[in-house]
C-alpha cells in the first residue's frame, strides 16, 4: 500500500501537508493539488507534519513554486523539517525554496 500525503486547509491563506511527500505519493497529483493550493494570492504551507521526503518530493515543492508564480500566487513554506533542508542543500536548491521563519 503506497503511503499518502494529505492537504489540510487551515484558512484561506494557510494550508498544511501531512504524510509522505515521495515519488509514490505524489504520482498523478500535481495539477489538481497545485490548483487547490494556489486559489489565493498568498499561501503559507506548513510542512511540519510531513514525515518523509525524497528528491521527487523536493522537486514537487519546487514545481509548485513555479506553478504559483504563473498564477501570480506567493507560496511560502513554514515549519520545514530538517530532512528537507538537508536534501535541498545537498541538491543545491536551498535558495529556491521560500522558507518563512
Buried (B, 14 or more C-beta within 10 A) or exposed (E): EEEEBEBEEEEEBBBBBBBBBBBBBBEEBEEEBBEEBBEBEEBBBBBEBBEBBBBBBBBBBBEBBEBBEEBEBBBBBBBBBEBBBEBBEEEEBBEEBBBEE
